[in-house]
Amino acid sequence: MNKLWLWVVVVIIVIGGIYYAVGRNTAPAGTDGVIKIGYVGPFTGPVAGTSGEDVGNGWKLGVKQRPTIGGKTVEVIYEDDACDPKQAAAAAQKLLNVDKVQIVINGVCSGSMLSMAPITEAAKAVLFTPVSTTPKITEAGDYVFRTSASSVHTARAISAFLKRENYKKVALFFENADYPVGIKDAFTADFGAAAGNSIVAAEGFNTKETDMRTQLLKISAAKPDALVAIMNSTVSGNAFIKQARDLGIKMSIVGNEYFGFRDVVVNPAADGIYITQYKYDDMAPTFRSYIAAYEAEYGKKPSQEIYAALPFDGYNVLADAIEKCAGTVPDCVRDALYATKGYVGITGVITIDGKGDTDREFVIRRIAGGALTDI
């Protein structure tokens, strides 16, 4: 072999090695005109029939209405995490290493999002959620994004309501999962910082626990003016309501978003409970048109309209970024998502900040007669 051919072989080997090392972040999107995306969500488990179904269906409807991006067909590979962080991590590994996706979607659960973030970040793949809210996502990585809001905003809305109503002594009852704990911590920091306010009790329970009476009796003994209840599913929410009512707890109760799902709202024992919820215009023509399309597609109403709509907006924000990049090259999609400013969606205006977060406003509503009412 002469020297010229030797140098040609060396150059080919070097170029091949470079491509192998960085190919995940520079290769064109998909193969044969396909945009491939991985979706990890709870298709089984305690939230599967409520937020899991709403969000999954909303995402699928977004894909159905926009099945191509930049002329390429969208292919979504769905994986079930059952809202289990370990199962979500395994799903992310499979999507990245077997299916070779460059974008992973976390459907619902904050714990799943946090378990996947180190994996996707190490691979320099985009991790995106339209729903997850734990504050820890803010610092989870440079390739991590959400079009939902940090639960810091949820906590502040609850805190502002209690301050306005002049509740000074408050108790906390929360499920031990990333989403509820995130609200609990943010609420404690905000409400407890105000002069004269105190958190007189803070009791947690594990998801598989069905008997909450011991914790609730401790809360009752502390004699709070109000109780903030933070659940990770409607199953926990209804179990809490039954046991609280059975024990004769009559203080004002403020719940997080899961108390606003139909499974809880229609519970007669839930009457009078305040809930926090995204602020959005549910009578806007674009929103009503989307809900009508959802009902026509799935033959039923969503458990909570906003949770069926958030993934639709999320999909379209992500699709716009992919279209600008002519594919799913992660560095380009990351930069395009950071550049998302003033996107007008059916759930409101979306601007993504330098941490990959979206700022949204929350309001307090009240359960009355099987429906949510403004206050």
Secondary structure as UniProt FT lines:
FT   HELIX           3..26
FT   STRAND          34..41
FT   TURN            46..47
FT   HELIX           48..52
FT   HELIX           53..65
FT   STRAND          68..69
FT   TURN            70..71
FT   STRAND          72..80
FT   TURN            82..83
FT   HELIX           85..97
FT   STRAND          103..106
FT   HELIX           110..122
FT   TURN            123..124
FT   STRAND          126..129
FT   HELIX           135..139
FT   TURN            142..143
FT   STRAND          144..146
FT   HELIX           151..164
FT   TURN            165..166
FT   STRAND          169..175
FT   HELIX           178..191
FT   TURN            192..193
FT   TURN            195..196
FT   STRAND          198..205
FT   TURN            207..208
FT   HELIX           213..221
FT   STRAND          226..230
FT   HELIX           234..246
FT   TURN            247..248
FT   STRAND          252..255
FT   HELIX           257..260
FT   HELIX           262..265
FT   HELIX           268..270
FT   TURN            271..272
FT   STRAND          274..278
FT   TURN            282..283
FT   HELIX           285..298
FT   HELIX           305..325
FT   HELIX           330..338
FT   STRAND          343..345
FT   TURN            346..347
FT   STRAND          348..350
FT   TURN            354..355
FT   STRAND          362..368
FT   TURN            369..370
FT   STRAND          371..374
//
